[in-house]
């Protein structure tokens, strides 16, 4: 997904609730609010005032960070008129599970980022073998997947998401550094007169520790 591209062309916003009565001016309803779509004003649900929405825009920010860490978007969508939204990712770094011992068939795990609007679902990231193509497979992935995090839409959710974003940035940076080292190793041959210890020290750009030695057990 490019920086300019959007997966969702709509978002959600809070709406104040008012009572309606024949010949009466609407009266504000305290302690509750409505969550509505920005494209058609469809009310997705009514929640308590303390409910904190995670917007589609905020989801896409996290999506971009996951892509930067090495994943690729393979699907996205929404169900129940937008009350549930999802983005699924694939990555060569994800583990593979054998689903058939006889045929040695392997299926690569996928990441599923899911969020509910108006209390329909917690904000979640999980690992699953299920490829989401419909609401049934979406429900199966949520039920059987391994949860990486699951946040309720409370006052602390924004702070928790920021922590996750920073963790993903750190993981992406570390992964990039490891891959750079592996590439450098594959492109470098060991000179005959250079010890393994010195070679690794120079390759990893670390100082040689006089108290550290690599011994040959033979």
N, C-alpha and C positions, 0 to 999 in steps of 0.2 A: 504494500500500500504506500503510495507516494505521500509526501507531506501535504499536498493539496487535495488529495482524494478523500472522500468521505464514504464510509460504509453505510451510514444512516443519513437520510436527507430530512430528518425530523428530530425533534428533541422533546423534552418534557419541561414543564414549569409549574410552579405552585399557583393556585387560584384561591382567593378568599371565598368562603361560603356565605350565602345570605338566604334567609327564609323568604318564601314567596307567598303572598296572600292576596286574595281578591280585593282590589281597591286599597291595598296597604303598601307602604314603602317597605322594601326589603330590610330585614334586620340581620346584622352580622352574627354569624354563628361562632361563638368562642371555642378555642382549644382544638379546632379541627380545620383542615384545609383539603382542597381537591388537587389531585395531580392530573394535568391535562397535556395532551399532545400539542405541539406548537404549530403543526401543519393544518390540522382540522378542528382544533379545540375540543376533540373528543376527551371526555373525562374518563380516565383509566381507573380511578378509585378515590375514595375519601379516607384520609389518614389523620392521625393525631398531629398536633402542631409540632411535636418534637421529632417527627419523622424527617430524615435527611435523604433526599434523592441523590442518586449518582446518575448524572446526565449521560446521554450518549456521547457527547463531546468529551467528557472525562474518561469514558471507557475507551475512546479512540486514542487518547493520549497514552494510556497504558498499553494499548494494542501496538502503537508505534514503538514503544520501548521494548516490548517483547520481540518485535521484528528485528530491532537493532541488536538484540542479544542472539540472533541467529535463527529465529523461527520464521515461518511463512504462513500467511493466512490462506486457508483452504476452503473456508465457507463462513457465512454469516447470515443472520436473519432475525426474524421476530415471530412470536406466536401470541395468540389471544389478543389481537388488535394492538400489539405493542407492549403488552404488560410484561412480557418476557423477551429479552433480547440476548443474542449469543454471537460469539466469534470463536472459530476453531482454528487451531494452528498445527502445523507439522514441522518437525525439525529432525535433522540427522543426529542430533545430540540426545534425542529421546530414546529410552530403552526399548528393546524389542522383546516381545513375549512369544514363546512357541505355543501355538494353538493346536497343533497336531504332531504328536510325538512320532507317529509312523511316517508322515510325509515331511516332517521337520518344517512345517509351514510356520512362518514368522509374521507377526503383525506388529507394526511400530506404534508405540503409544502416541497419543495426541494430547494437546492442551485444549481445554474448553474454558473460555471466559464467559460467564453468564451473569445476568443481572435482571432483577425484577423491578418494575415500576409500580408504585402505589401498594407496596407490601406483598407483591406476588411472589417474590423470590429474594433470597439473600444475594449479596454480591459475592461471587465465588470464582475461584480458579481451581481446576482439577485436571488430573491425568486420566485418560480413558482410552480404551481400545476401540470404542464405538465411533464410527464416522456419522456425524449428525446430518441427516437428510430430510427429516420430518419431525413432527412433535413427538412421535413414539420413540424414535432413536434419541432425541434430546432428553426425554424423561429417563430412558434407560441409562444414558451416560451420566446423568445427575445421580441416579440411584446407585449405580455400580462403580462409578469412578472413584479414584483416590483423591481426596480433598487436599489441596495445597493451602488454601485459606478459604474461609467463609465468614463474611462480615454482615452483621445485621445493620439496618439503616438507622443507626442511633447517632447521637451527637459526635461520637468519636470516630466515625467511619472515614471522614476526610483525612484525619491524621494517620489512620491505619493505611489508607491507600498511598499516601505520600511515603510512608516507610517501605511499602511494597515496591513503589516506583524506584526508590533509591537502591533497594536490594537487587532489582532486575538490572539496573545500570551497573552495579558492582559485578554481578554475575557476567554480564555481557563483556565488560572490560577484562575480567579475569580470563574468560573463555578466549577472547581475542589474543591475549598475551600468550596463553598456552599454545594456541594454534600457530602463532608466530614462531614460538620456540620449536615446535614439532617440524615446521617447514624448514627452519634453519638447520635442524638436525639432519633432515633428509637431504639437504643440499650440501652438507659438510662431511668430508671424509676425515678419518682420524690419521694424522701423520704418524709415520712409523716411530719417530723419536719423541712423540708427545704422549705423556701418560694420560690414562682415562680421567684421572682426577683433574689434571690441568685443563684437559679438553672441555670437561663439563663446566669448570669454573669460568673459562673464557666464553663458552657458549652462552651461559646463563648470566654472564656479566657480574659475577660475584667475586669477592676477594677470597683468596686461599686462606683457610684457617689452619694454622700450624698444628692445632690439636686434633684436626680431623684427617683421617687417612682412609684410603680405600685399599683393603687388603685382599690378596688372592689367597683363597683357602686351600688351593691345591698344593 
